[in-house]
Amino acid sequence: MSVKYADNLMGTIMPLSKQSYDAYCRRDTVQVLHSETYSGQNWTEKLLTHQNIRLVEVLQGITNAHFHLIDPVASVYIADQQNSRFSSPLKSWVEENGTIQIPHEQVYQEETALIIGGMKNHWHFLINFLPRLIMARKIMGSSFEDLDCVVIHEATPMQQDFLERLFPDVVFRQIPAGSTAAYGFKSMFYLDFPKNTLLCPEILSLTRAVVLEAYEPRPTDLAAGIFVDRNPDIPRRRLAGRANKLAIFEEHGITPIFCEDYNFSQQIALFHGADFVAGLHGAGMSNILFCRVGTPVLIIDYKWPSEMYALAQALDLRPLPILAEKVYNKTVEMRLRDLEITPKQLDAALTALKALTD
């Protein structure tokens, strides 16, 4: 991508005003190309929520490493469509007096681009980023094929292979994490999407169907019952008393796995073929996206309400959560502490859920 600067890319640029995407879409000068309402559960409040998904086109549009929408003609900056951690303007774009200004460093491409964004985290990649991309293709129809590129996060090698499998004809332009530059395009399509607190069954079911059609997972010799374990050498939300608990899993015919030991194709086959899934709250459990409808899922969680439970519900699985005790460790952040459940709790839960597979 070529680098240009404010004086020869877009001329004089006024300071930007922060605005919501909803308010932006109501502007007389903005043409909403598509608007559709979807329903889903807001897992933080355990409420059914309705939200519009709208597609707009911005000529000479700009984005950045947080995949915000900047319309230099309207002089607006929109950040509220991203994960809450990234829903404020880039700090490097905010001057001491509080005004938002497009930086001098700008990367411009004479292309028509679709801004999708994303995160390397496996959960956000599968449950937020991928559905947004699949919905964009559905909404845009044949226009999707006319795009010069789709702008995403800095993907891992495994994520890149996965995207090439699902979208073999798409050029993905990646914005490096931590970049402070402005990225401009001749024409930029932008799709809003429910936040990661809202899980829509229809959208997730479509996502699962697209992945399964692309990979066609077949029966494997891998375990029919799996426990999504966490690396015991990394002090991050591990199962306390792990050795004793693994013995209980073994008694129930459940095999522990580390998702990072498998490529995407193997993970899809593993979870799609599983008759029973158990796991600790973590990114690896986002793979229940590939489970068959009705699969029993035991979730060892550290919080309630929980997005893991809500995801299983949205996917029409049969979830059972266990709210574990967090093991005190003053050197570890509260949400990352090891999780403790009693052997009787685990045995009872596995007995009850495994009965659903008989």
Protein Blocks (a to p, Z undefined) as FASTA:
>chain_A
ZZddfklmnopadddddddfklmmmpmklccfbdcddddddfklopacdddddddddehi
acdfkopacdfklopacfklpcfklmcccfklpcfkopacddfbdcddddddddebiafb
lklmmmmmmmmmmmmmmmnmmmlmmpmbdcdddddfklmmmmmmmmmmbccddddehiab
dcddfbdcddddddfkbccfklmmmmmmmmmmmnopacdfbdfbdcddddfkbcghiaeh
klmmmmmmmmnopacddfklpcfklmmmmmmmpcbdcddedfklmmmmmpcehiacdddd
fbdcdfklmmmmmnopacddddddddddfkbcfklgccdddfklmmmmmmmmmmmmZZ
